[in-house]
Amino acid sequence: MSVSLYYAASRALPLTSAEAAAVERVVAAALASFPYEDEECLHLYGGADEPGRLLAGSTKMPLDPERALPVLVHVLGSVTELRRALPGAAWHVHLDDLDVPWDEDGGYAL
């Protein structure tokens, strides 16, 4: 049985060009520093599917428990960077049915 991390950001105002560039930088950095070539990393779908949606994505967690935690920590770190790059957005981050809490200082973590 697979478990996935889902993340989405919404806001009335669309992305600015500076915010879009920041999102691209975060995604590129996440991919470049990802610890496993054969596992899924930060994966964004875009935002055109719902009005006000800035971005949405998901990451399927590895079945190997020794890999799952490093992948989860890495992706949550990237989602934290995305949230900080998009001020004023409402975020929903969850691991299947479990909401991932936000901490202003530490970001997303379980």
C-alpha positions as CSV (number, residue, x, y, z in Angstrom):
1,M,0.0,0.0,0.0
2,S,1.5,3.3,-1.0
3,V,1.4,6.6,1.0
4,S,1.6,10.0,-0.7
5,L,2.3,13.5,0.5
6,Y,0.0,16.1,-1.1
7,Y,0.6,19.9,-1.2
8,A,-1.4,22.8,-2.6
9,A,-1.4,26.5,-2.4
10,S,-4.3,28.9,-3.2
11,R,-4.7,32.7,-3.3
12,A,-6.9,35.2,-5.0
13,L,-3.8,36.8,-6.7
14,P,-1.9,34.8,-9.4
15,L,1.8,34.2,-9.2
16,T,4.0,37.2,-9.9
17,S,6.9,36.6,-12.3
18,A,9.3,36.8,-9.3
19,E,7.3,34.2,-7.4
20,A,7.2,31.9,-10.5
21,A,11.0,32.2,-10.7
22,A,11.3,31.4,-7.0
23,V,9.1,28.3,-7.5
24,E,11.3,27.2,-10.3
25,R,14.4,27.7,-8.2
26,V,13.0,25.6,-5.3
27,V,12.0,22.8,-7.6
28,A,15.4,22.8,-9.3
29,A,17.2,22.8,-6.0
30,A,15.0,20.0,-4.7
31,L,15.7,17.8,-7.7
32,A,19.4,18.5,-7.6
33,S,19.8,17.6,-3.9
34,F,17.3,14.6,-3.8
35,P,19.0,11.6,-2.2
36,Y,17.6,8.8,-4.5
37,E,17.5,8.7,-8.3
38,D,14.9,5.9,-8.3
39,E,12.3,7.5,-6.0
40,E,9.8,10.2,-6.6
41,C,10.7,13.8,-5.6
42,L,8.8,17.1,-5.4
43,H,6.3,16.9,-8.2
44,L,4.1,19.9,-9.1
45,Y,1.1,19.6,-11.3
46,G,0.6,23.4,-11.9
47,G,-2.4,25.3,-10.8
48,A,-4.8,25.7,-13.7
49,D,-7.3,23.1,-12.5
50,E,-9.0,25.3,-9.9
51,P,-9.6,29.0,-9.7
52,G,-7.2,30.6,-7.3
53,R,-4.9,27.6,-7.2
54,L,-1.3,28.6,-7.4
55,L,0.2,25.2,-7.4
56,A,-0.5,21.6,-6.4
57,G,1.6,18.5,-6.3
58,S,2.3,15.2,-4.7
59,T,5.1,12.8,-3.9
60,K,4.6,9.0,-3.5
61,M,6.6,7.8,-0.5
62,P,9.0,4.9,-0.9
63,L,7.9,1.5,0.4
64,D,11.3,1.0,2.0
65,P,11.0,2.5,5.5
66,E,14.7,3.4,5.5
67,R,14.1,5.6,2.4
68,A,10.7,6.9,3.3
69,L,11.9,9.2,6.2
70,P,14.7,10.9,4.2
71,V,12.3,11.4,1.2
72,L,9.6,12.9,3.5
73,V,12.0,15.2,5.3
74,H,13.5,16.4,1.9
75,V,10.1,17.0,0.3
76,L,8.7,18.8,3.4
77,G,11.8,21.0,3.4
78,S,11.1,21.9,-0.2
79,V,7.4,22.6,0.5
80,T,8.4,24.8,3.4
81,E,10.6,26.8,0.9
82,L,7.7,27.0,-1.5
83,R,5.4,28.3,1.2
84,R,7.9,31.0,2.2
85,A,8.2,32.1,-1.4
86,L,4.5,32.6,-1.8
87,P,3.3,35.1,0.8
88,G,-0.4,35.3,1.5
89,A,-1.2,31.8,0.0
90,A,-3.4,29.3,1.9
91,W,-1.7,26.0,2.1
92,H,-2.9,22.4,2.6
93,V,-0.2,19.8,3.1
94,H,-1.2,16.3,4.1
95,L,0.2,12.7,4.2
96,D,-2.8,10.8,2.9
97,D,-5.4,11.6,5.6
98,L,-3.0,13.2,8.1
99,D,-2.6,17.0,7.9
100,V,1.0,18.1,8.3
101,P,1.3,21.0,10.7
102,W,2.9,24.3,9.9
103,D,5.4,26.0,12.3
104,E,6.5,29.5,11.5
105,D,10.1,28.9,12.7
106,G,10.5,25.2,11.6
107,G,8.2,24.9,8.6
108,Y,6.5,21.6,7.8
109,A,7.5,18.6,9.8
110,L,5.9,15.5,11.4
